[in-house]
Amino acid sequence: MHGCSQIINTDQGSQFTAETFVGCIKNHKIKMSMDGKGRATDNAFIERLWRSVKYEKLYLSPPEYGLDLFDKVDDYMRYYNHERRHSSIDDLRPIDLYNEELKVAA
């Protein structure tokens, strides 16, 4: 639908260093990028985000098919950025913080 990826980034887990996986990536002429050893905390933000998506949306209303999953994640991301208040940013919504930054930059 959108073509082939040009690069894939993974950690150094055994599933990503296995010859079968690496061979498949190389056969499709995709470049590989791997996080360095000891960089597990690099994924902490995204891991926390996906935990929120799962517990606040998907586990409560499991998708029935692929497009339903897309719609539910899309709906949650709108909620997360435009409605949900975040204690880590003084109970602002991310869109509020973004708009404040735009005003400062202008």
DSSP file (Angstrom, degrees, kcal/mol; ACC not computed):
  #  RESIDUE AA STRUCTURE BP1 BP2  ACC     N-H-->O    O-->H-N    N-H-->O    O-->H-N    TCO  KAPPA ALPHA  PHI   PSI    X-CA   Y-CA   Z-CA
    1    1 A M              0   0    0      0, 0.0     3,-0.1     0, 0.0     0, 0.0   0.000 360.0 360.0 360.0 -46.4    0.0    0.0    0.0
    2    2 A H        -     0   0    0      1,-0.4     2,-0.1     0, 0.0     0, 0.0   0.291 360.0-112.5-114.4   8.7    2.7    2.5    1.0
    3    3 A G        -     0   0    0      2,-0.0    -1,-0.4     0, 0.0     2,-0.3  -0.377  51.0 -40.7  89.9-172.9    5.8    0.7   -0.5
    4    4 A C        -     0   0    0     -2,-0.1     0, 0.0    -3,-0.1     0, 0.0  -0.710  59.5-109.4 -96.5 141.1    8.7   -0.9    1.3
    5    5 A S        -     0   0    0     -2,-0.3     3,-0.1     1,-0.1    -1,-0.1  -0.317  16.4-151.4 -62.6 149.9   10.4    0.6    4.3
    6    6 A Q  S    S+     0   0    0      1,-0.3    25,-2.5    24,-0.1     2,-0.3   0.730  77.2  15.0 -93.8 -26.9   13.9    1.9    3.7
    7    7 A I  E     -a   31   0A   0     23,-0.2     2,-0.4     2,-0.0    -1,-0.3  -0.996  60.3-157.8-148.7 147.2   15.2    1.3    7.3
    8    8 A I  E     -a   32   0A   0     23,-2.3    25,-2.4    -2,-0.3     2,-0.5  -0.995   8.2-156.7-128.4 134.3   14.2   -0.6   10.3
    9    9 A N  E     +a   33   0A   0     -2,-0.4     2,-0.3    23,-0.2    25,-0.2  -0.940  24.7 154.9-112.1 129.1   15.3    0.1   13.9
   10   10 A T  E     -a   34   0A   0     23,-2.3    25,-2.4    -2,-0.5     2,-0.1  -0.844  40.5-107.9-137.4 174.2   15.2   -2.6   16.5
   11   11 A D        -     0   0    0     -2,-0.3    26,-0.1    23,-0.2    25,-0.1  -0.285  47.1 -94.4 -89.3-170.7   16.9   -3.5   19.8
   12   12 A Q  S    S+     0   0    0     24,-0.1     5,-0.1    -2,-0.1    22,-0.0   0.026  70.1 146.4 -99.2  29.3   19.4   -6.4   19.9
   13   13 A G    >>  -     0   0    0      1,-0.1     3,-1.5     3,-0.1     4,-1.1  -0.247  63.2-110.5 -61.4 153.8   16.9   -9.0   21.0
   14   14 A S  H 3> S+     0   0    0      1,-0.3     4,-0.9     2,-0.2     3,-0.2   0.805 117.4  60.1 -59.6 -30.4   17.6  -12.5   19.7
   15   15 A Q  H 34 S+     0   0    0      1,-0.2    -1,-0.3     2,-0.2     6,-0.2   0.803 109.1  43.9 -67.6 -26.2   14.5  -12.3   17.5
   16   16 A F  H <4 S+     0   0    0     -3,-1.5    -1,-0.2     1,-0.2    -2,-0.2   0.603 115.3  46.4 -93.9 -13.7   16.1   -9.3   15.7
   17   17 A T  H  < S+     0   0    0     -4,-1.1    -2,-0.2    -3,-0.2    -1,-0.2   0.460  84.3 118.3-103.5  -3.6   19.6  -10.7   15.4
   18   18 A A  S  X S-     0   0    0     -4,-0.9     4,-2.7    -5,-0.2     5,-0.3  -0.342  73.5-123.1 -63.9 142.7   18.5  -14.2   14.1
   19   19 A E  H  > S+     0   0    0      1,-0.2     4,-2.8     2,-0.2     5,-0.2   0.850 110.5  56.8 -55.7 -37.3   19.7  -15.1   10.7
   20   20 A T  H  > S+     0   0    0      2,-0.2     4,-1.9     1,-0.2    -1,-0.2   0.932 111.8  40.9 -62.1 -46.3   16.2  -15.6    9.4
   21   21 A F  H  > S+     0   0    0     -3,-0.3     4,-2.3     2,-0.2    -2,-0.2   0.950 117.6  46.7 -67.6 -49.8   15.1  -12.1   10.4
   22   22 A V  H  X S+     0   0    0     -4,-2.7     4,-2.6     1,-0.2    -2,-0.2   0.902 112.5  51.3 -60.4 -42.0   18.3  -10.4    9.2
   23   23 A G  H  X S+     0   0    0     -4,-2.8     4,-2.6    -5,-0.3    -1,-0.2   0.901 109.1  50.3 -61.9 -41.9   18.2  -12.3    5.9
   24   24 A C  H  X S+     0   0    0     -4,-1.9     4,-1.2    -5,-0.2    -1,-0.2   0.917 111.5  48.4 -62.7 -43.5   14.6  -11.3    5.3
   25   25 A I  H  <>S+     0   0    0     -4,-2.3     5,-2.2     1,-0.2     3,-0.5   0.935 113.6  46.5 -62.3 -46.9   15.5   -7.6    5.9
   26   26 A K  H ><5S+     0   0    0     -4,-2.6     3,-1.8     1,-0.2    -2,-0.2   0.879 106.5  58.4 -64.9 -37.8   18.5   -7.8    3.6
   27   27 A N  H 3<5S+     0   0    0     -4,-2.6    -1,-0.2     1,-0.3    -2,-0.2   0.797 107.0  48.5 -61.3 -28.3   16.5   -9.6    0.9
   28   28 A H  T 3<5S-     0   0    0     -4,-1.2    -1,-0.3    -3,-0.5    -2,-0.2   0.317 115.9-118.7 -93.6   7.4   14.1   -6.7    0.8
   29   29 A K  T < 5 +     0   0    0     -3,-1.8     2,-0.4     1,-0.2    -3,-0.2   0.870  61.4 151.9  57.6  40.4   17.1   -4.2    0.6
   30   30 A I      < -     0   0    0     -5,-2.2   -23,-0.2    -6,-0.1    -1,-0.2  -0.858  44.0-125.9-101.6 135.7   16.1   -2.6    3.9
   31   31 A K  E     -a    7   0A   0    -25,-2.5   -23,-2.3    -2,-0.4     2,-0.4  -0.534  22.6-137.6 -78.4 146.8   18.8   -1.0    6.0
   32   32 A M  E     -a    8   0A   0    -25,-0.2     2,-0.4    -2,-0.2   -23,-0.2  -0.865  19.1-177.2-109.0 141.2   19.1   -2.1    9.6
   33   33 A S  E     -a    9   0A   0    -25,-2.4   -23,-2.3    -2,-0.4     2,-0.4  -0.997   8.2-168.9-133.3 128.8   19.7    0.1   12.7
   34   34 A M  E     -a   10   0A   0     -2,-0.4   -23,-0.2   -25,-0.2     2,-0.1  -0.958  23.5-119.6-123.4 138.0   20.1   -1.4   16.1
   35   35 A D        -     0   0    0    -25,-2.4     3,-0.1    -2,-0.4     4,-0.1  -0.410  42.1-103.6 -65.5 147.4   20.1    0.3   19.5
   36   36 A G    >   -     0   0    0      1,-0.1     3,-1.3    -2,-0.1   -24,-0.1  -0.269  44.3 -83.5 -70.2 159.7   23.3   -0.2   21.4
   37   37 A K  T 3  S+     0   0    0      1,-0.2    -1,-0.1     2,-0.1    -3,-0.0  -0.335 116.6  27.7 -61.0 143.5   23.6   -2.7   24.3
   38   38 A G  T 3  S+     0   0    0     -3,-0.1     3,-0.3     1,-0.1    -1,-0.2   0.599  87.1 112.3  81.0  10.8   22.4   -1.2   27.6
   39   39 A R    X   +     0   0    0     -3,-1.3     3,-1.9     1,-0.2     4,-0.4   0.034  29.5 123.6-103.4  26.2   20.0    1.2   25.9
   40   40 A A  G >   +     0   0    0      1,-0.3     3,-1.2     2,-0.2    -1,-0.2   0.811  67.5  61.0 -58.4 -31.6   16.8   -0.4   27.2
   41   41 A T  G >  S+     0   0    0     -3,-0.3     3,-1.7     1,-0.2     4,-0.4   0.661  83.2  80.9 -73.5 -13.3   15.6    2.8   28.7
   42   42 A D  G <  S+     0   0    0     -3,-1.9     3,-0.3     1,-0.3     4,-0.3   0.820  94.6  47.5 -58.9 -29.4   15.5    4.5   25.3
   43   43 A N  G <> S+     0   0    0     -3,-1.2     4,-2.8    -4,-0.4    -1,-0.3   0.405  81.5 102.5 -91.9   2.6   12.2    2.8   24.7
   44   44 A A  H <> S+     0   0    0     -3,-1.7     4,-2.2     1,-0.2     5,-0.2   0.892  80.5  48.7 -57.4 -44.8   10.7    3.8   28.1
   45   45 A F  H  > S+     0   0    0     -4,-0.4     4,-2.3    -3,-0.3    -1,-0.2   0.954 115.7  41.8 -61.6 -50.4    8.5    6.6   26.7
   46   46 A I  H  > S+     0   0    0     -4,-0.3     4,-2.6     1,-0.2    -1,-0.2   0.865 113.0  54.2 -68.6 -34.7    7.1    4.6   23.9
   47   47 A E  H  X S+     0   0    0     -4,-2.8     4,-1.7     2,-0.2    -1,-0.2   0.907 110.4  47.2 -63.2 -40.5    6.6    1.5   26.0
   48   48 A R  H  X S+     0   0    0     -4,-2.2     4,-2.1    -5,-0.3    -2,-0.2   0.890 110.7  52.2 -67.8 -40.5    4.6    3.7   28.5
   49   49 A L  H  X S+     0   0    0     -4,-2.3     4,-2.4     1,-0.2    -2,-0.2   0.947 110.6  46.7 -60.2 -48.8    2.6    5.2   25.7
   50   50 A W  H  X S+     0   0    0     -4,-2.6     4,-2.4     1,-0.2    -1,-0.2   0.820 108.1  56.6 -67.5 -29.3    1.6    1.8   24.3
   51   51 A R  H  X S+     0   0    0     -4,-1.7     4,-2.8    -5,-0.2     5,-0.3   0.934 108.8  47.3 -62.7 -44.4    0.8    0.6   27.8
   52   52 A S  H  X S+     0   0    0     -4,-2.1     4,-2.7     2,-0.2     5,-0.3   0.923 110.7  51.4 -61.9 -45.0   -1.7    3.5   28.1
   53   53 A V  H  X>S+     0   0    0     -4,-2.4     5,-1.9     1,-0.2     4,-1.3   0.935 114.8  43.1 -57.3 -47.1   -3.2    2.7   24.7
   54   54 A K  I  <>S+     0   0    0     -4,-2.4     5,-3.3     3,-0.2     6,-0.4   0.950 120.5  38.1 -66.6 -49.9   -3.7   -0.9   25.6
   55   55 A Y  I  <5S+     0   0    0     -4,-2.8    -2,-0.2     1,-0.2    -1,-0.2   0.830 122.6  40.7 -75.5 -31.6   -5.1   -0.4   29.1
   56   56 A E  I  <5S+     0   0    0     -4,-2.7    -1,-0.2    -5,-0.3    -2,-0.2   0.640 136.3   2.7 -92.0 -14.5   -7.2    2.7   28.5
   57   57 A K  I  X5S+     0   0    0     -4,-1.3     4,-1.7    -5,-0.3    -3,-0.2   0.610 123.7  44.9-132.9 -61.2   -8.6    1.7   25.1
   58   58 A L  I  4<S+     0   0    0     -5,-1.9    -3,-0.2     1,-0.2    -4,-0.2   0.860 113.1  46.6 -71.6 -38.4   -7.9   -1.7   23.5
   59   59 A Y  T  4<S+     0   0    0     -5,-3.3    -1,-0.2    -6,-0.2    -4,-0.1   0.818 115.2  48.9 -72.0 -28.0   -8.4   -4.0   26.5
   60   60 A L  T  4 S+     0   0    0     -6,-0.4    -2,-0.2     1,-0.3    -1,-0.2   0.784 130.7  17.8 -78.5 -28.2  -11.6   -2.2   27.4
   61   61 A S  S  < S-     0   0    0     -4,-1.7    -1,-0.3    11,-0.0    -2,-0.1  -0.609  85.0-153.3-144.3  76.8  -12.9   -2.4   23.8
   62   62 A P        -     0   0    0      0, 0.0    -3,-0.1     0, 0.0    -4,-0.1  -0.228  22.7-114.7 -58.3 136.2  -11.0   -5.1   21.8
   63   63 A P        -     0   0    0      0, 0.0     3,-0.1     0, 0.0     6,-0.0  -0.375  14.7-151.4 -69.5 150.4  -10.9   -4.4   18.1
   64   64 A E  S    S-     0   0    0      1,-0.2     2,-0.3    -2,-0.1     3,-0.0   0.697  73.1  -2.3 -95.2 -22.3  -12.7   -7.0   15.9
   65   65 A Y  S  > S-     0   0    0      1,-0.1     4,-2.1     0, 0.0     3,-0.2  -0.938  86.1 -81.6-159.9 174.6  -10.5   -6.6   12.8
   66   66 A G  H  > S+     0   0    0     -2,-0.3     4,-2.3     1,-0.2     5,-0.1   0.869 123.7  46.8 -57.0 -47.0   -7.6   -4.5   11.4
   67   67 A L  H  > S+     0   0    0      1,-0.2     4,-2.6     2,-0.2    -1,-0.2   0.861 110.7  54.2 -66.4 -34.4   -9.4   -1.4   10.4
   68   68 A D  H  > S+     0   0    0     -3,-0.2     4,-2.3     2,-0.2    -1,-0.2   0.899 107.9  50.5 -63.8 -40.9  -11.2   -1.4   13.7
   69   69 A L  H  X S+     0   0    0     -4,-2.1     4,-2.5     2,-0.2     5,-0.3   0.935 110.3  49.5 -61.0 -47.0   -7.8   -1.5   15.5
   70   70 A F  H  X S+     0   0    0     -4,-2.3     4,-2.7     1,-0.2    -2,-0.2   0.935 112.0  48.1 -57.3 -48.1   -6.6    1.4   13.3
   71   71 A D  H  X S+     0   0    0     -4,-2.6     4,-2.5     1,-0.2    -1,-0.2   0.887 111.9  49.3 -62.3 -40.1   -9.8    3.5   14.2
   72   72 A K  H  X S+     0   0    0     -4,-2.3     4,-2.4     2,-0.2    -1,-0.2   0.906 113.5  45.2 -68.7 -41.4   -9.5    2.7   17.9
   73   73 A V  H  X S+     0   0    0     -4,-2.5     4,-2.5     2,-0.2    -2,-0.2   0.913 113.6  50.5 -67.6 -41.4   -5.8    3.7   18.1
   74   74 A D  H  X S+     0   0    0     -4,-2.7     4,-1.9    -5,-0.3    -2,-0.2   0.922 111.7  48.1 -59.8 -45.6   -6.5    6.8   16.0
   75   75 A D  H  X S+     0   0    0     -4,-2.5     4,-2.2     1,-0.2    -2,-0.2   0.910 112.0  49.4 -61.4 -44.0   -9.4    7.8   18.3
   76   76 A Y  H  X S+     0   0    0     -4,-2.4     4,-3.5     1,-0.2    -2,-0.2   0.894 107.7  53.6 -65.4 -39.3   -7.2    7.2   21.4
   77   77 A M  H  X S+     0   0    0     -4,-2.5     4,-2.0     2,-0.2     5,-0.2   0.879 108.6  49.7 -65.2 -37.1   -4.4    9.3   20.0
   78   78 A R  H  X S+     0   0    0     -4,-1.9     4,-2.5     2,-0.2     5,-0.4   0.946 114.7  44.8 -62.6 -46.9   -6.8   12.2   19.4
   79   79 A Y  H  X>S+     0   0    0     -4,-2.2     5,-2.9     1,-0.2     4,-2.5   0.940 112.3  52.2 -59.4 -48.9   -8.0   11.8   23.0
   80   80 A Y  H  <5S+     0   0    0     -4,-3.5    -1,-0.2     1,-0.2    -2,-0.2   0.867 120.1  33.1 -57.7 -41.0   -4.5   11.5   24.4
   81   81 A N  H  <5S+     0   0    0     -4,-2.0    14,-2.2    -5,-0.2    15,-0.2   0.755 130.0  30.1 -90.0 -26.6   -3.2   14.6   22.7
   82   82 A H  H  <5S+     0   0    0     -4,-2.5    -3,-0.2    -5,-0.2    -2,-0.2   0.619 132.6  15.2-112.5 -16.0   -6.4   16.8   22.8
   83   83 A E  T  <5S+     0   0    0     -4,-2.5     2,-0.2    -5,-0.4    -3,-0.2   0.689  94.9  90.7-127.0 -40.9   -8.4   15.8   25.9
   84   84 A R      < -     0   0    0     -5,-2.9     2,-0.3     1,-0.1    -1,-0.1  -0.444  66.1-138.9 -71.1 128.3   -6.3   13.8   28.4
   85   85 A R        -     0   0    0     -2,-0.2     2,-0.5     8,-0.1     8,-0.2  -0.675  13.1-147.1 -87.5 143.2   -4.5   15.8   31.0
   86   86 A H  B > > -B   92   0B   0      6,-2.5     3,-1.7    -2,-0.3     5,-1.5  -0.942  10.6-154.9-119.0 120.6   -1.0   14.7   31.9
   87   87 A S  G > 5S+     0   0    0     -2,-0.5     3,-1.2     1,-0.3    -1,-0.1   0.797  93.7  65.9 -62.7 -28.0    0.4   15.1   35.4
   88   88 A S  G 3 5S+     0   0    0      1,-0.3    -1,-0.3     2,-0.1    -2,-0.0   0.643 105.9  43.1 -71.5 -12.7    4.0   15.2   34.0
   89   89 A I  G X 5S-     0   0    0     -3,-1.7     3,-1.5     3,-0.2    -1,-0.3  -0.292 131.4 -85.2-126.3  48.0    3.2   18.5   32.2
   90   90 A D  T < 5S-     0   0    0     -3,-1.2    -3,-0.2     1,-0.3    -2,-0.1   0.851  82.1 -61.4  56.1  40.8    1.3   20.2   35.0
   91   91 A D  T 3 <S+     0   0    0     -5,-1.5    -1,-0.3     1,-0.2    -4,-0.2   0.707 100.5 139.7  59.6  23.1   -2.0   18.6   34.1
   92   92 A L  B <   -B   86   0B   0     -3,-1.5    -6,-2.5    -6,-0.7    -3,-0.2  -0.477  57.2-115.2 -83.2 164.2   -2.0   20.2   30.7
   93   93 A R    >>  -     0   0    0     -8,-0.2     4,-1.7    -2,-0.2     3,-1.0  -0.781  29.3-115.4 -90.9 147.0   -3.1   18.5   27.6
   94   94 A P  H 3> S+     0   0    0      0, 0.0     4,-2.6     0, 0.0     5,-0.2   0.852 117.0  57.2 -52.4 -36.2   -0.2   18.0   25.0
   95   95 A I  H 3> S+     0   0    0    -14,-2.2     4,-2.5     1,-0.2     5,-0.2   0.859 103.8  53.5 -64.6 -33.8   -2.0   20.2   22.6
   96   96 A D  H <> S+     0   0    0     -3,-1.0     4,-2.2   -15,-0.2    -1,-0.2   0.933 110.8  45.5 -64.0 -45.8   -2.0   23.0   25.2
   97   97 A L  H  X S+     0   0    0     -4,-1.7     4,-2.2     2,-0.2    -2,-0.2   0.908 112.2  51.8 -63.8 -42.4    1.8   22.7   25.6
   98   98 A Y  H  X S+     0   0    0     -4,-2.6     4,-2.0     1,-0.2    -2,-0.2   0.931 110.3  48.2 -59.5 -46.9    2.3   22.5   21.9
   99   99 A N  H  X S+     0   0    0     -4,-2.5     4,-1.8     1,-0.2    -1,-0.2   0.872 109.5  53.0 -64.9 -36.8    0.3   25.7   21.4
  100  100 A E  H  X S+     0   0    0     -4,-2.2     4,-2.0     1,-0.2    -1,-0.2   0.911 108.7  50.3 -62.1 -42.1    2.2   27.5   24.2
  101  101 A E  H  X S+     0   0    0     -4,-2.2     4,-2.3     1,-0.2    -2,-0.2   0.870 107.4  53.8 -65.1 -37.0    5.5   26.5   22.5
  102  102 A L  H  X S+     0   0    0     -4,-2.0     4,-1.3     1,-0.2    -1,-0.2   0.902 108.1  50.0 -62.9 -40.3    4.2   27.9   19.2
  103  103 A K  H  < S+     0   0    0     -4,-1.8    -2,-0.2     1,-0.2    -1,-0.2   0.897 111.3  48.3 -65.0 -40.7    3.4   31.3   20.9
  104  104 A V  H  < S+     0   0    0     -4,-2.0    -1,-0.2     1,-0.2    -2,-0.2   0.891 111.8  49.9 -66.5 -39.6    6.9   31.4   22.4
  105  105 A A  H  <        0   0    0     -4,-2.3    -1,-0.2     1,-0.2    -2,-0.2   0.750 360.0 360.0 -72.0 -23.3    8.6   30.6   19.1
  106  106 A A     <        0   0    0     -4,-1.3    -1,-0.2    -5,-0.2    -2,-0.2   0.480 360.0 360.0 -77.1 360.0    6.6   33.3   17.2
